Amino acid sequence: MSIRNKKVFVFAFATLLVLFVFTSGYAFKTVKFAVITDAHMALYGEDGMKMGASSTKIVENTVTALNKMDDLDFVVVTGDLLLDGEPWNLDLIKSYLDELKAPYYVIAGNHDQAISKQAKPGQAPYVGVSKSTLVWAFQGHGYKGGNAYWGADPVSGLHIIGLDSNISTGWGGTIPPSEIRWLEEELSSNRDKVNLLFCHHNFVAWSKDDEPGGKFDQFQVNNAAEVRKVLEKYTPSLQLVLTGHRHIGLRHQKVNGITYIVHPAAVSYPNQYTLYTLTPTSANYETKWVPIEKEIIETGKANLLKDNWWRPTDATDKQMLEFFEGPGNVLKKGTLQLKPVAAK
């Protein structure tokens, strides 16, 4: 082979390699994103287990902290943006989130709508927004049209999915058949990418109380086992499911090839948000304190111990605190290994 032909061959091979990289599921090398959950914006709120009077500062300061990260690719807000579906709180939290420099995506939580049971006979109507109001308010932030679930590609080779698990009659959740069918189509058509699934409600139990029939079983969707079986059909393109709702320190558990991660609430102890650095073969996570005064976090901690509704069955104060802080240090840091996704 002549020197000229060798040069042509090397150039052609290099070109094909570049095209392969940028048309495969490995189009991204590293992606950094943040998860904020359960901010419960309460303009006229009070500080209890949920630090409502501090919620505006929590959200505003968290946005400011995220805006200092030049390498942040996107942010996902996994539900319960509002205290109880108030229109003024919707307007306020949107004004803060719109200040984010990175693109952000929203999914609704059970507190982001005025559920029907809050309308009491003989009393003035409950003034609140519907789920549709929130969906249309956050058009372009995941939502595209009237559906409360969505899929998006924040970077090439990465597909993120936001599910709607909320019902109109209470704070529990479900994934209805029509949404499951859509989810299967979404996962099937993106099998050559790394997929991340976000939802407000959980698909696994984080304590005995979370299991069906337990005092906190509404922290899980009521058809969790059915949904997990669907998700398991799409590994390794889907290996991570990220949720909120439970108000406990970050932890994860792996079930049949999928790792389920629950995230700490911003508004209640341990008052954190979470940063991820994702590659096609790993996910590094790190929780951060929301940037507010230590006294506010300590007050939230004390208020948590006073609030018996949130207490696990028969738990002492020490056991309750250990459950809400989660295993290990209060601030979490770790790496999850991922199986590579087969490119087209």
Phi and psi restraints in degrees (value plus and minus 20) as a CYANA .aco file:
   2 SER   PHI     -91.6   -51.6
   2 SER   PSI     141.9   181.9
   3 ILE   PHI     -79.9   -39.9
   3 ILE   PSI     -59.8   -19.8
   4 ARG   PHI     -82.0   -42.0
   4 ARG   PSI     -65.8   -25.8
   5 ASN   PHI     -85.5   -45.5
   5 ASN   PSI     -55.5   -15.5
   6 LYS   PHI     -83.6   -43.6
   6 LYS   PSI     -61.6   -21.6
   7 LYS   PHI     -82.9   -42.9
   7 LYS   PSI     -61.9   -21.9
   8 VAL   PHI     -82.8   -42.8
   8 VAL   PSI     -62.2   -22.2
   9 PHE   PHI     -83.7   -43.7
   9 PHE   PSI     -66.7   -26.7
  10 VAL   PHI     -82.2   -42.2
  10 VAL   PSI     -63.3   -23.3
  11 PHE   PHI     -81.4   -41.4
  11 PHE   PSI     -64.7   -24.7
  12 ALA   PHI     -83.7   -43.7
  12 ALA   PSI     -61.8   -21.8
  13 PHE   PHI     -84.4   -44.4
  13 PHE   PSI     -63.8   -23.8
  14 ALA   PHI     -82.6   -42.6
  14 ALA   PSI     -59.7   -19.7
  15 THR   PHI     -82.9   -42.9
  15 THR   PSI     -65.3   -25.3
  16 LEU   PHI     -82.9   -42.9
  16 LEU   PSI     -58.9   -18.9
  17 LEU   PHI     -82.9   -42.9
  17 LEU   PSI     -64.5   -24.5
  18 VAL   PHI     -82.5   -42.5
  18 VAL   PSI     -63.8   -23.8
  19 LEU   PHI     -82.4   -42.4
  19 LEU   PSI     -59.1   -19.1
  20 PHE   PHI     -82.7   -42.7
  20 PHE   PSI     -65.4   -25.4
  21 VAL   PHI     -80.9   -40.9
  21 VAL   PSI     -61.5   -21.5
  22 PHE   PHI    -109.2   -69.2
  22 PHE   PSI     -19.4    20.6
  23 THR   PHI    -138.7   -98.7
  23 THR   PSI     -14.2    25.8
  24 SER   PHI    -123.5   -83.5
  24 SER   PSI     159.3   199.3
  25 GLY   PHI     -87.9   -47.9
  25 GLY   PSI     -26.0    14.0
  26 TYR   PHI    -122.4   -82.4
  26 TYR   PSI       7.6    47.6
  27 ALA   PHI     -83.1   -43.1
  27 ALA   PSI     -46.3    -6.3
  28 PHE   PHI    -124.7   -84.7
  28 PHE   PSI     128.7   168.7
  29 LYS   PHI    -119.2   -79.2
  29 LYS   PSI     -70.7   -30.7
  30 THR   PHI    -161.6  -121.6
  30 THR   PSI     115.0   155.0
  31 VAL   PHI    -149.5  -109.5
  31 VAL   PSI     114.0   154.0
  32 LYS   PHI    -135.0   -95.0
  32 LYS   PSI     108.2   148.2
  33 PHE   PHI    -163.5  -123.5
  33 PHE   PSI     143.0   183.0
  34 ALA   PHI    -140.3  -100.3
  34 ALA   PSI     130.0   170.0
  35 VAL   PHI    -140.7  -100.7
  35 VAL   PSI     104.3   144.3
  36 ILE   PHI    -135.9   -95.9
  36 ILE   PSI     114.8   154.8
  37 THR   PHI    -160.9  -120.9
  37 THR   PSI     132.3   172.3
  38 ASP   PHI      32.8    72.8
  38 ASP   PSI      39.3    79.3
  39 ALA   PHI    -100.7   -60.7
  39 ALA   PSI     -48.6    -8.6
  40 HIS   PHI      27.7    67.7
  40 HIS   PSI      36.5    76.5
  41 MET   PHI     -74.7   -34.7
  41 MET   PSI     106.6   146.6
  42 ALA   PHI    -160.1  -120.1
  42 ALA   PSI      71.0   111.0
  43 LEU   PHI     -76.5   -36.5
  43 LEU   PSI     -58.9   -18.9
  44 TYR   PHI    -131.6   -91.6
  44 TYR   PSI      17.1    57.1
  45 GLY   PHI    -104.5   -64.5
  45 GLY   PSI     149.1   189.1
  46 GLU   PHI    -139.9   -99.9
  46 GLU   PSI     134.4   174.4
  47 ASP   PHI    -105.8   -65.8
  47 ASP   PSI      93.1   133.1
  48 GLY   PHI    -152.1  -112.1
  48 GLY   PSI    -159.4  -119.4
  49 MET   PHI     -77.2   -37.2
  49 MET   PSI     -62.3   -22.3
  50 LYS   PHI    -111.1   -71.1
  50 LYS   PSI     102.5   142.5
  51 MET   PHI    -102.6   -62.6
  51 MET   PSI      49.6    89.6
  52 GLY   PHI     -79.7   -39.7
  52 GLY   PSI     -62.9   -22.9
  53 ALA   PHI     -86.8   -46.8
  53 ALA   PSI     -39.1     0.9
  54 SER   PHI    -120.3   -80.3
  54 SER   PSI     -20.1    19.9
  55 SER   PHI     -85.6   -45.6
  55 SER   PSI     -56.1   -16.1
  56 THR   PHI     -86.4   -46.4
  56 THR   PSI     -61.1   -21.1
  57 LYS   PHI     -85.3   -45.3
  57 LYS   PSI     -59.6   -19.6
  58 ILE   PHI     -78.6   -38.6
  58 ILE   PSI     -68.6   -28.6
  59 VAL   PHI     -89.5   -49.5
  59 VAL   PSI     -67.3   -27.3
  60 GLU   PHI     -79.4   -39.4
  60 GLU   PSI     -65.1   -25.1
  61 ASN   PHI     -92.0   -52.0
  61 ASN   PSI     -52.5   -12.5
  62 THR   PHI     -86.9   -46.9
  62 THR   PSI     -62.3   -22.3
  63 VAL   PHI     -80.0   -40.0
  63 VAL   PSI     -63.4   -23.4
  64 THR   PHI     -81.0   -41.0
  64 THR   PSI     -62.3   -22.3
  65 ALA   PHI     -85.0   -45.0
  65 ALA   PSI     -62.0   -22.0
  66 LEU   PHI     -87.1   -47.1
  66 LEU   PSI     -53.8   -13.8
  67 ASN   PHI     -88.8   -48.8
  67 ASN   PSI     -34.1     5.9
  68 LYS   PHI    -103.1   -63.1
  68 LYS   PSI     -27.3    12.7
  69 MET   PHI    -115.8   -75.8
  69 MET   PSI      82.9   122.9
  70 ASP   PHI     -88.8   -48.8
  70 ASP   PSI     -40.8    -0.8
  71 ASP   PHI    -120.1   -80.1
  71 ASP   PSI      -6.3    33.7
  72 LEU   PHI    -100.0   -60.0
  72 LEU   PSI     103.9   143.9
  73 ASP   PHI    -107.4   -67.4
  73 ASP   PSI     -56.0   -16.0
  74 PHE   PHI    -186.8  -146.8
  74 PHE   PSI     149.4   189.4
  75 VAL   PHI    -150.4  -110.4
  75 VAL   PSI     120.4   160.4
  76 VAL   PHI    -140.4  -100.4
  76 VAL   PSI     110.5   150.5
  77 VAL   PHI    -127.3   -87.3
  77 VAL   PSI      91.0   131.0
  78 THR   PHI    -115.6   -75.6
  78 THR   PSI      28.2    68.2
  79 GLY   PHI      74.9   114.9
  79 GLY   PSI     147.8   187.8
  80 ASP   PHI      33.5    73.5
  80 ASP   PSI      36.3    76.3
  81 LEU   PHI     -91.8   -51.8
  81 LEU   PSI     -48.5    -8.5
  82 LEU   PHI    -133.3   -93.3
  82 LEU   PSI     141.2   181.2
  83 LEU   PHI     -86.1   -46.1
  83 LEU   PSI     -77.6   -37.6
  84 ASP   PHI    -173.5  -133.5
  84 ASP   PSI      31.4    71.4
  85 GLY   PHI      51.4    91.4
  85 GLY   PSI      10.4    50.4
  86 GLU   PHI    -102.3   -62.3
  86 GLU   PSI     114.7   154.7
  87 PRO   PHI     -83.0   -43.0
  87 PRO   PSI     -55.5   -15.5
  88 TRP   PHI     -88.3   -48.3
  88 TRP   PSI     -54.9   -14.9
  89 ASN   PHI     -90.8   -50.8
  89 ASN   PSI     -53.2   -13.2
  90 LEU   PHI     -82.5   -42.5
  90 LEU   PSI     -67.7   -27.7
  91 ASP   PHI     -81.0   -41.0
  91 ASP   PSI     -61.1   -21.1
  92 LEU   PHI     -89.1   -49.1
  92 LEU   PSI     -68.0   -28.0
  93 ILE   PHI     -87.9   -47.9
  93 ILE   PSI     -53.2   -13.2
  94 LYS   PHI     -84.3   -44.3
  94 LYS   PSI     -57.8   -17.8
  95 SER   PHI     -83.4   -43.4
  95 SER   PSI     -55.4   -15.4
  96 TYR   PHI     -92.2   -52.2
  96 TYR   PSI     -67.4   -27.4
  97 LEU   PHI     -83.7   -43.7
  97 LEU   PSI     -52.5   -12.5
  98 ASP   PHI     -85.3   -45.3
  98 ASP   PSI     -34.2     5.8
  99 GLU   PHI    -102.0   -62.0
  99 GLU   PSI     -30.0    10.0
 100 LEU   PHI     -81.1   -41.1
 100 LEU   PSI     114.4   154.4
 101 LYS   PHI     -96.1   -56.1
 101 LYS   PSI     -54.6   -14.6
 102 ALA   PHI    -102.0   -62.0
 102 ALA   PSI     130.2   170.2
 103 PRO   PHI     -78.1   -38.1
 103 PRO   PSI     124.5   164.5
 104 TYR   PHI    -149.7  -109.7
 104 TYR   PSI     133.2   173.2
 105 TYR   PHI    -146.8  -106.8
 105 TYR   PSI     125.5   165.5
 106 VAL   PHI    -146.8  -106.8
 106 VAL   PSI     119.2   159.2
 107 ILE   PHI    -145.5  -105.5
 107 ILE   PSI     128.7   168.7
 108 ALA   PHI     -99.6   -59.6
 108 ALA   PSI     128.3   168.3
 109 GLY   PHI    -133.5   -93.5
 109 GLY   PSI     156.0   196.0
 110 ASN   PHI     -85.9   -45.9
 110 ASN   PSI     -43.8    -3.8
 111 HIS   PHI    -109.6   -69.6
 111 HIS   PSI     -17.1    22.9
 112 ASP   PHI    -113.0   -73.0
 112 ASP   PSI      -5.8    34.2
 113 GLN   PHI    -167.1  -127.1
 113 GLN   PSI     133.5   173.5
 114 ALA   PHI    -105.5   -65.5
 114 ALA   PSI      78.8   118.8
 115 ILE   PHI     -89.8   -49.8
 115 ILE   PSI     133.6   173.6
 116 SER   PHI     -83.1   -43.1
 116 SER   PSI     -51.0   -11.0
 117 LYS   PHI     -88.7   -48.7
 117 LYS   PSI     -32.8     7.2
 118 GLN   PHI     -99.0   -59.0
 118 GLN   PSI     -31.2     8.8
 119 ALA   PHI    -103.7   -63.7
 119 ALA   PSI      87.5   127.5
 120 LYS   PHI    -114.5   -74.5
 120 LYS   PSI     112.9   152.9
 121 PRO   PHI     -79.7   -39.7
 121 PRO   PSI     116.1   156.1
 122 GLY   PHI      60.5   100.5
 122 GLY   PSI     -20.1    19.9
 123 GLN   PHI    -135.7   -95.7
 123 GLN   PSI     145.8   185.8
 124 ALA   PHI     -81.6   -41.6
 124 ALA   PSI     123.9   163.9
 125 PRO   PHI     -76.7   -36.7
 125 PRO   PSI     123.1   163.1
 126 TYR   PHI     -89.6   -49.6
 126 TYR   PSI     106.6   146.6
 127 VAL   PHI    -111.2   -71.2
 127 VAL   PSI      89.1   129.1
 128 GLY   PHI    -182.0  -142.0
 128 GLY   PSI     151.0   191.0
 129 VAL   PHI    -113.0   -73.0
 129 VAL   PSI     137.5   177.5
 130 SER   PHI    -111.6   -71.6
 130 SER   PSI     149.4   189.4
 131 LYS   PHI     -78.8   -38.8
 131 LYS   PSI     -59.3   -19.3
 132 SER   PHI     -81.7   -41.7
 132 SER   PSI     -55.3   -15.3
 133 THR   PHI     -80.3   -40.3
 133 THR   PSI     -64.7   -24.7
 134 LEU   PHI     -86.3   -46.3
 134 LEU   PSI     -61.3   -21.3
 135 VAL   PHI     -78.7   -38.7
 135 VAL   PSI     -66.4   -26.4
 136 TRP   PHI     -94.1   -54.1
 136 TRP   PSI     -48.8    -8.8
 137 ALA   PHI     -85.6   -45.6
 137 ALA   PSI     -52.7   -12.7
 138 PHE   PHI    -128.6   -88.6
 138 PHE   PSI      12.4    52.4
 139 GLN   PHI     -77.5   -37.5
 139 GLN   PSI     117.4   157.4
 140 GLY   PHI      68.3   108.3
 140 GLY   PSI     -26.7    13.3
 141 HIS   PHI    -132.3   -92.3
 141 HIS   PSI      33.5    73.5
 142 GLY   PHI      85.3   125.3
 142 GLY   PSI     -74.4   -34.4
 143 TYR   PHI     -89.5   -49.5
 143 TYR   PSI     116.1   156.1
 144 LYS   PHI    -157.1  -117.1
 144 LYS   PSI      72.0   112.0
 145 GLY   PHI      75.4   115.4
 145 GLY   PSI    -180.7  -140.7
 146 GLY   PHI    -103.4   -63.4
 146 GLY   PSI     -33.9     6.1
 147 ASN   PHI     -89.0   -49.0
 147 ASN   PSI     123.7   163.7
 148 ALA   PHI    -111.8   -71.8
 148 ALA   PSI      -7.7    32.3
 149 TYR   PHI    -150.6  -110.6
 149 TYR   PSI     135.8   175.8
 150 TRP   PHI    -178.8  -138.8
 150 TRP   PSI     144.6   184.6
 151 GLY   PHI    -152.5  -112.5
 151 GLY   PSI     128.4   168.4
 152 ALA   PHI    -173.8  -133.8
 152 ALA   PSI     136.4   176.4
 153 ASP   PHI    -136.0   -96.0
 153 ASP   PSI      70.1   110.1
 154 PRO   PHI     -86.6   -46.6
 154 PRO   PSI     -50.5   -10.5
 155 VAL   PHI    -161.2  -121.2
 155 VAL   PSI     139.0   179.0
 156 SER   PHI     -82.8   -42.8
 156 SER   PSI     110.6   150.6
 157 GLY   PHI      72.5   112.5
 157 GLY   PSI     -26.2    13.8
 158 LEU   PHI    -142.0  -102.0
 158 LEU   PSI     106.3   146.3
 159 HIS   PHI    -138.5   -98.5
 159 HIS   PSI     108.3   148.3
 160 ILE   PHI    -135.5   -95.5
 160 ILE   PSI     125.2   165.2
 161 ILE   PHI    -147.1  -107.1
 161 ILE   PSI     111.4   151.4
 162 GLY   PHI    -130.5   -90.5
 162 GLY   PSI      98.7   138.7
 163 LEU   PHI    -115.8   -75.8
 163 LEU   PSI     133.2   173.2
 164 ASP   PHI    -126.9   -86.9
 164 ASP   PSI      93.9   133.9
 165 SER   PHI    -129.0   -89.0
 165 SER   PSI     -13.0    27.0
 166 ASN   PHI    -108.4   -68.4
 166 ASN   PSI     128.5   168.5
 167 ILE   PHI    -137.4   -97.4
 167 ILE   PSI     143.2   183.2
 168 SER   PHI    -112.0   -72.0
 168 SER   PSI     -21.0    19.0
 169 THR   PHI    -134.2   -94.2
 169 THR   PSI     -18.3    21.7
 170 GLY   PHI     159.1   199.1
 170 GLY   PSI    -191.8  -151.8
 171 TRP   PHI    -115.4   -75.4
 171 TRP   PSI     -20.2    19.8
 172 GLY   PHI     -97.3   -57.3
 172 GLY   PSI    -196.0  -156.0
 173 GLY   PHI    -167.1  -127.1
 173 GLY   PSI     146.0   186.0
 174 THR   PHI    -176.9  -136.9
 174 THR   PSI     139.5   179.5
 175 ILE   PHI    -133.2   -93.2
 175 ILE   PSI      87.4   127.4
 176 PRO   PHI     -89.6   -49.6
 176 PRO   PSI     141.3   181.3
 177 PRO   PHI     -74.6   -34.6
 177 PRO   PSI     -61.7   -21.7
 178 SER   PHI     -82.9   -42.9
 178 SER   PSI     -57.0   -17.0
 179 GLU   PHI     -92.9   -52.9
 179 GLU   PSI     -55.4   -15.4
 180 ILE   PHI     -83.2   -43.2
 180 ILE   PSI     -61.1   -21.1
 181 ARG   PHI     -82.9   -42.9
 181 ARG   PSI     -62.9   -22.9
 182 TRP   PHI     -81.9   -41.9
 182 TRP   PSI     -62.2   -22.2
 183 LEU   PHI     -80.3   -40.3
 183 LEU   PSI     -63.3   -23.3
 184 GLU   PHI     -81.3   -41.3
 184 GLU   PSI     -63.2   -23.2
 185 GLU   PHI     -83.4   -43.4
 185 GLU   PSI     -60.7   -20.7
 186 GLU   PHI     -85.5   -45.5
 186 GLU   PSI     -63.7   -23.7
 187 LEU   PHI     -89.9   -49.9
 187 LEU   PSI     -59.3   -19.3
 188 SER   PHI     -83.7   -43.7
 188 SER   PSI     -61.2   -21.2
 189 SER   PHI     -99.5   -59.5
 189 SER   PSI     -24.8    15.2
 190 ASN   PHI    -145.0  -105.0
 190 ASN   PSI      10.3    50.3
 191 ARG   PHI     -87.4   -47.4
 191 ARG   PSI     -40.9    -0.9
 192 ASP   PHI    -106.8   -66.8
 192 ASP   PSI     -17.1    22.9
 193 LYS   PHI    -134.2   -94.2
 193 LYS   PSI     144.9   184.9
 194 VAL   PHI     -97.3   -57.3
 194 VAL   PSI     106.5   146.5
 195 ASN   PHI    -131.2   -91.2
 195 ASN   PSI     117.5   157.5
 196 LEU   PHI    -140.9  -100.9
 196 LEU   PSI     112.7   152.7
 197 LEU   PHI    -130.7   -90.7
 197 LEU   PSI     108.1   148.1
 198 PHE   PHI    -135.8   -95.8
 198 PHE   PSI     119.8   159.8
 199 CYS   PHI    -173.6  -133.6
 199 CYS   PSI     135.5   175.5
 200 HIS   PHI     -97.6   -57.6
 200 HIS   PSI     -76.6   -36.6
 201 HIS   PHI     -94.1   -54.1
 201 HIS   PSI     143.5   183.5
 202 ASN   PHI    -117.4   -77.4
 202 ASN   PSI     142.2   182.2
 203 PHE   PHI    -136.1   -96.1
 203 PHE   PSI     -19.6    20.4
 204 VAL   PHI    -157.6  -117.6
 204 VAL   PSI     140.2   180.2
 205 ALA   PHI    -106.8   -66.8
 205 ALA   PSI     119.6   159.6
 206 TRP   PHI    -123.9   -83.9
 206 TRP   PSI     -23.6    16.4
 207 SER   PHI    -181.0  -141.0
 207 SER   PSI     149.9   189.9
 208 LYS   PHI     -78.6   -38.6
 208 LYS   PSI     -54.9   -14.9
 209 ASP   PHI     -84.3   -44.3
 209 ASP   PSI     -42.9    -2.9
 210 ASP   PHI    -103.3   -63.3
 210 ASP   PSI     -33.3     6.7
 211 GLU   PHI     -92.5   -52.5
 211 GLU   PSI     137.7   177.7
 212 PRO   PHI     -71.6   -31.6
 212 PRO   PSI     109.4   149.4
 213 GLY   PHI      70.5   110.5
 213 GLY   PSI     -28.5    11.5
 214 GLY   PHI     -99.4   -59.4
 214 GLY   PSI     147.6   187.6
 215 LYS   PHI     -86.2   -46.2
 215 LYS   PSI     -41.5    -1.5
 216 PHE   PHI    -139.5   -99.5
 216 PHE   PSI      10.8    50.8
 217 ASP   PHI     -87.1   -47.1
 217 ASP   PSI     -35.2     4.8
 218 GLN   PHI     -99.6   -59.6
 218 GLN   PSI     -19.4    20.6
 219 PHE   PHI     -95.0   -55.0
 219 PHE   PSI     -37.3     2.7
 220 GLN   PHI    -122.9   -82.9
 220 GLN   PSI     131.9   171.9
 221 VAL   PHI     -87.4   -47.4
 221 VAL   PSI     128.2   168.2
 222 ASN   PHI     -95.8   -55.8
 222 ASN   PSI     -29.2    10.8
 223 ASN   PHI    -139.1   -99.1
 223 ASN   PSI      21.0    61.0
 224 ALA   PHI     -79.1   -39.1
 224 ALA   PSI     -64.8   -24.8
 225 ALA   PHI     -81.5   -41.5
 225 ALA   PSI     -60.7   -20.7
 226 GLU   PHI     -82.9   -42.9
 226 GLU   PSI     -64.3   -24.3
 227 VAL   PHI     -87.6   -47.6
 227 VAL   PSI     -60.0   -20.0
 228 ARG   PHI     -79.6   -39.6
 228 ARG   PSI     -59.4   -19.4
 229 LYS   PHI     -82.7   -42.7
 229 LYS   PSI     -57.6   -17.6
 230 VAL   PHI     -85.2   -45.2
 230 VAL   PSI     -67.1   -27.1
 231 LEU   PHI     -81.6   -41.6
 231 LEU   PSI     -57.2   -17.2
 232 GLU   PHI     -85.8   -45.8
 232 GLU   PSI     -38.2     1.8
 233 LYS   PHI     -92.3   -52.3
 233 LYS   PSI     -34.5     5.5
 234 TYR   PHI    -136.7   -96.7
 234 TYR   PSI       0.1    40.1
 235 THR   PHI     -99.3   -59.3
 235 THR   PSI     129.2   169.2
 236 PRO   PHI    -110.5   -70.5
 236 PRO   PSI     -16.5    23.5
 237 SER   PHI     -83.3   -43.3
 237 SER   PSI     -52.0   -12.0
 238 LEU   PHI    -133.6   -93.6
 238 LEU   PSI      98.0   138.0
 239 GLN   PHI    -151.3  -111.3
 239 GLN   PSI     -29.9    10.1
 240 LEU   PHI    -148.3  -108.3
 240 LEU   PSI     110.3   150.3
 241 VAL   PHI    -143.5  -103.5
 241 VAL   PSI     103.2   143.2
 242 LEU   PHI    -137.9   -97.9
 242 LEU   PSI     107.1   147.1
 243 THR   PHI    -153.8  -113.8
 243 THR   PSI     152.8   192.8
 244 GLY   PHI    -149.7  -109.7
 244 GLY   PSI    -153.6  -113.6
 245 HIS   PHI      56.1    96.1
 245 HIS   PSI     -53.7   -13.7
 246 ARG   PHI    -107.1   -67.1
 246 ARG   PSI     -36.9     3.1
 247 HIS   PHI      41.6    81.6
 247 HIS   PSI      14.4    54.4
 248 ILE   PHI    -143.3  -103.3
 248 ILE   PSI     142.7   182.7
 249 GLY   PHI     -81.2   -41.2
 249 GLY   PSI     132.1   172.1
 250 LEU   PHI     -76.4   -36.4
 250 LEU   PSI     115.5   155.5
 251 ARG   PHI    -176.1  -136.1
 251 ARG   PSI     145.3   185.3
 252 HIS   PHI    -165.3  -125.3
 252 HIS   PSI     135.5   175.5
 253 GLN   PHI    -165.7  -125.7
 253 GLN   PSI     124.4   164.4
 254 LYS   PHI    -124.4   -84.4
 254 LYS   PSI     108.5   148.5
 255 VAL   PHI    -150.3  -110.3
 255 VAL   PSI      94.1   134.1
 256 ASN   PHI      29.8    69.8
 256 ASN   PSI      29.3    69.3
 257 GLY   PHI      68.4   108.4
 257 GLY   PSI     -23.4    16.6
 258 ILE   PHI    -139.4   -99.4
 258 ILE   PSI     112.3   152.3
 259 THR   PHI    -118.8   -78.8
 259 THR   PSI     103.3   143.3
 260 TYR   PHI    -120.4   -80.4
 260 TYR   PSI     109.0   149.0
 261 ILE   PHI    -143.1  -103.1
 261 ILE   PSI     107.8   147.8
 262 VAL   PHI    -126.3   -86.3
 262 VAL   PSI     122.6   162.6
 263 HIS   PHI    -132.9   -92.9
 263 HIS   PSI     128.0   168.0
 264 PRO   PHI     -89.8   -49.8
 264 PRO   PSI     126.7   166.7
 265 ALA   PHI     -95.9   -55.9
 265 ALA   PSI     128.7   168.7
 266 ALA   PHI     -96.7   -56.7
 266 ALA   PSI     -54.9   -14.9
 267 VAL   PHI    -107.9   -67.9
 267 VAL   PSI     -36.0     4.0
 268 SER   PHI    -148.7  -108.7
 268 SER   PSI     138.4   178.4
 269 TYR   PHI     -79.4   -39.4
 269 TYR   PSI     108.2   148.2
 270 PRO   PHI    -114.1   -74.1
 270 PRO   PSI       0.3    40.3
 271 ASN   PHI      28.1    68.1
 271 ASN   PSI      49.5    89.5
 272 GLN   PHI    -158.4  -118.4
 272 GLN   PSI     141.7   181.7
 273 TYR   PHI    -144.2  -104.2
 273 TYR   PSI     151.9   191.9
 274 THR   PHI    -149.9  -109.9
 274 THR   PSI     117.6   157.6
 275 LEU   PHI    -130.5   -90.5
 275 LEU   PSI     120.0   160.0
 276 TYR   PHI    -144.2  -104.2
 276 TYR   PSI     121.4   161.4
 277 THR   PHI    -138.6   -98.6
 277 THR   PSI      93.5   133.5
 278 LEU   PHI    -129.8   -89.8
 278 LEU   PSI     114.4   154.4
 279 THR   PHI    -142.9  -102.9
 279 THR   PSI     151.5   191.5
 280 PRO   PHI     -82.3   -42.3
 280 PRO   PSI     -34.5     5.5
 281 THR   PHI    -145.6  -105.6
 281 THR   PSI     -13.7    26.3
 282 SER   PHI    -179.3  -139.3
 282 SER   PSI     138.0   178.0
 283 ALA   PHI    -155.7  -115.7
 283 ALA   PSI      91.3   131.3
 284 ASN   PHI    -112.2   -72.2
 284 ASN   PSI     111.4   151.4
 285 TYR   PHI    -142.0  -102.0
 285 TYR   PSI     130.2   170.2
 286 GLU   PHI    -174.1  -134.1
 286 GLU   PSI     104.5   144.5
 287 THR   PHI    -110.0   -70.0
 287 THR   PSI     128.5   168.5
 288 LYS   PHI    -148.6  -108.6
 288 LYS   PSI     123.2   163.2
 289 TRP   PHI     -82.9   -42.9
 289 TRP   PSI     119.6   159.6
 290 VAL   PHI     -83.3   -43.3
 290 VAL   PSI     120.9   160.9
 291 PRO   PHI     -98.8   -58.8
 291 PRO   PSI      55.9    95.9
 292 ILE   PHI    -152.3  -112.3
 292 ILE   PSI     151.0   191.0
 293 GLU   PHI     -80.5   -40.5
 293 GLU   PSI     125.0   165.0
 294 LYS   PHI     -78.9   -38.9
 294 LYS   PSI     -53.2   -13.2
 295 GLU   PHI     -82.1   -42.1
 295 GLU   PSI     -55.5   -15.5
 296 ILE   PHI     -86.5   -46.5
 296 ILE   PSI     -63.0   -23.0
 297 ILE   PHI     -85.0   -45.0
 297 ILE   PSI     -61.6   -21.6
 298 GLU   PHI     -86.2   -46.2
 298 GLU   PSI     -55.9   -15.9
 299 THR   PHI     -85.5   -45.5
 299 THR   PSI     -62.5   -22.5
 300 GLY   PHI     -80.8   -40.8
 300 GLY   PSI     -58.0   -18.0
 301 LYS   PHI     -83.2   -43.2
 301 LYS   PSI     -65.5   -25.5
 302 ALA   PHI     -85.1   -45.1
 302 ALA   PSI     -60.4   -20.4
 303 ASN   PHI     -85.6   -45.6
 303 ASN   PSI     -55.3   -15.3
 304 LEU   PHI     -79.2   -39.2
 304 LEU   PSI     -65.3   -25.3
 305 LEU   PHI     -87.3   -47.3
 305 LEU   PSI     -44.8    -4.8
 306 LYS   PHI    -100.5   -60.5
 306 LYS   PSI     -39.1     0.9
 307 ASP   PHI    -113.1   -73.1
 307 ASP   PSI      77.8   117.8
 308 ASN   PHI     -91.1   -51.1
 308 ASN   PSI     -37.9     2.1
 309 TRP   PHI     -80.1   -40.1
 309 TRP   PSI     -56.9   -16.9
 310 TRP   PHI    -105.3   -65.3
 310 TRP   PSI     -23.6    16.4
 311 ARG   PHI     -92.7   -52.7
 311 ARG   PSI     106.5   146.5
 312 PRO   PHI     -79.0   -39.0
 312 PRO   PSI     133.9   173.9
 313 THR   PHI     -73.5   -33.5
 313 THR   PSI     103.6   143.6
 314 ASP   PHI      41.0    81.0
 314 ASP   PSI       0.6    40.6
 315 ALA   PHI    -101.9   -61.9
 315 ALA   PSI     117.2   157.2
 316 THR   PHI     -95.0   -55.0
 316 THR   PSI     151.7   191.7
 317 ASP   PHI     -78.1   -38.1
 317 ASP   PSI     -62.3   -22.3
 318 LYS   PHI     -82.9   -42.9
 318 LYS   PSI     -64.0   -24.0
 319 GLN   PHI     -87.5   -47.5
 319 GLN   PSI     -57.7   -17.7
 320 MET   PHI     -83.3   -43.3
 320 MET   PSI     -65.1   -25.1
 321 LEU   PHI     -84.4   -44.4
 321 LEU   PSI     -61.9   -21.9
 322 GLU   PHI     -81.5   -41.5
 322 GLU   PSI     -58.1   -18.1
 323 PHE   PHI     -87.5   -47.5
 323 PHE   PSI     -64.6   -24.6
 324 PHE   PHI     -93.6   -53.6
 324 PHE   PSI     -51.1   -11.1
 325 GLU   PHI     -97.5   -57.5
 325 GLU   PSI     -49.3    -9.3
 326 GLY   PHI      66.3   106.3
 326 GLY   PSI     150.0   190.0
 327 PRO   PHI     -85.6   -45.6
 327 PRO   PSI     127.1   167.1
 328 GLY   PHI      58.5    98.5
 328 GLY   PSI    -173.0  -133.0
 329 ASN   PHI     -89.3   -49.3
 329 ASN   PSI     137.9   177.9
 330 VAL   PHI     -81.9   -41.9
 330 VAL   PSI     -63.6   -23.6
 331 LEU   PHI    -105.8   -65.8
 331 LEU   PSI     109.2   149.2
 332 LYS   PHI    -121.1   -81.1
 332 LYS   PSI     126.1   166.1
 333 LYS   PHI    -173.5  -133.5
 333 LYS   PSI     111.7   151.7
 334 GLY   PHI    -193.8  -153.8
 334 GLY   PSI     158.3   198.3
 335 THR   PHI    -151.2  -111.2
 335 THR   PSI     113.3   153.3
 336 LEU   PHI    -129.3   -89.3
 336 LEU   PSI     107.5   147.5
 337 GLN   PHI    -104.7   -64.7
 337 GLN   PSI     119.0   159.0
 338 LEU   PHI    -138.0   -98.0
 338 LEU   PSI     124.5   164.5
 339 LYS   PHI     -95.0   -55.0
 339 LYS   PSI     121.6   161.6
 340 PRO   PHI     -85.1   -45.1
 340 PRO   PSI     125.5   165.5
 341 VAL   PHI    -109.2   -69.2
 341 VAL   PSI     112.5   152.5
 342 ALA   PHI     -90.7   -50.7
 342 ALA   PSI     104.7   144.7
 343 ALA   PHI     -97.9   -57.9
 343 ALA   PSI     142.0   182.0
